[in-house]
Amino acid sequence: MKVDEAAGSGPQSMDVCAHDIWLDKAEVCLSMGLCQPARQLLAETHRVAVELGDKKAVARSLLSLAVLACEEQNYAQALILLDTARALGGVEEFWYQLTLTTVRAVVGQRDPDAHIKVDQIIKHSCGALQRVLEQRVNRVPEISFFITSLEMR
């Protein structure tokens, strides 16, 4: 797990671009079950982020596309998108959401060993977040919540 040190303080950062707003809108559409508008926003956001070389936005758009793939029960595609997003990295919340989406995709595939894979994914993520917690004492409440939430699954 590679936590983005240059990301500042995450959502509190004042460096907002149009594609960040599109990503926020797409995530709202996904939460409301509006898959087609979300797909259009995510496709455009991904294209623009790639053109601009914004790795954070590319990773975030891939993560949201993976959530969309899970909504459509296309779990294999979701895992491919998640692997690509994982390689780009992000802030703590990104890793938390990536872990939750990975667990959802693994469970959705109905693999007989899914529970073993899920345990490994959660243990790995909790361990990585624990190491980040030691380095970022100003983020203890948020990171502790992420760890506790994952451990409860």
N, C-alpha and C positions, 0 to 999 in steps of 0.2 A: 504494500500500500504506500503510495507516494502522495503525501499531503502537500498541496500547493502553498509554499511559503509566501509567494508573491501575491497571493490573493487578498492580502490585507486581513480585514476582520470579517470576511464573508459578506453576508447580506447588507451589513452596515456600510460597506464601501460605496463611495459616491461616484464611482466610475461606471456609469450606466450608458449602454449603447442601445440602439434601436433593436438589435437582435436579442438583447436581454429582455426587453419588454415583450417581444414576440414569444420568447421562451416562457415567460410568466403567463402570457395569454394562453399559450398552448397547454400549459400545465393546468390552468383553470378549466379549459375545454375538456381535458382528460378527466378531471375530477367530476365533471358534470356528465360524462359519458358521450360527449360530442366528438367522436373519433375523426370524422372527415375534416372538420375545421382544424382540429389539432394536427392532423397529418399535413395539411396544407401549410400551416404556420411552421411546423417542425421542418418540413422539406425546404422551405425558403430560408429559415434560420440557419439550417445546416449548410446550405449552399453559401450563404453570405459569410458565415463564420469561417468556413474553409478558405474562401477567397481572401478574407482579411487576416487569416492566420491566427485567429483567436481560439487557442486550444481549449481554454476553459469553456467557451460557448459550444465548441464542437463536442466536447465530452458531455456537457449538459444536454445538448440536443440528442446525442446518441442514447443517453440514459432515458430521456423522455420517449424516444422512438422505441426503446425496449419495453417501456411501460405500455405503450400503445400495442406492441406486438403481443404482450401478455394479455391485454384486454381482448385481443382478437384470437387468443389461444394459439398463437404462433410462437411456441416456446423455444424452438430451435433457433429461429431468427432472433429472438430476444437475447439468447445466450451469445450469439455472434456479435450483436450490437454491444452487449455488456463487456465482452472481451476487448473490443476496440476502445470503448470508453475507459475501461480500466487502465489501458496502456497510456492514456492521456493524463489521468489523475485529476485531482480536485481537492476541495476543502473537506473538512470533517463531515458536513451534512451530505455532500456528494457521496462519500464513501458509505455513509449510513443508508442512503436511498439505493445506492448500487447493491449493497448487501441484501436489502429487503427485496429488491426486484430479482436478484439472482436466485434467492430462495424461492420466490414465487414461480420463476421459470423452471427451476429444477423440480419442484413439487408438481408443477403442471405437466411435466413430461411423463409422469407416472412410472418412473423407473423403480424397479424393486428395491434398489439401494438408495433411494432418494433421502431417507432419514439419515443415513450415514454421511452422504454428501452435504446435507443441510447442516448437520452438526459440525463438520469440518469447516464449512464456509463461515458459520457463526463464530466458532472458536478463533479462526484466523483473524476475522474482522475485529473481534473484541480485543484480541492481543495487540493488534496494530493500533487500535484506538487507545488502548491503555498506554502504549509507548508515546503516543502523541499527547495524551493527558499529562504525562510527566514533563513534557517540554513546554506546554502551553497552559500555564497555571491560571491565566486570565480567562480560560474557556472551560474551567472545571465543571460548572453546572451543566452546560450543554453537552459536553463530551461524556460526562457521567450518565446523563439521560440516555444518550445513544447506546452506551455499553449495557446499561440496565435493561433497556428495551429489547436489545438483541438477545441478551441472556434469558429473558422471559419467554422467548419463542421456543 
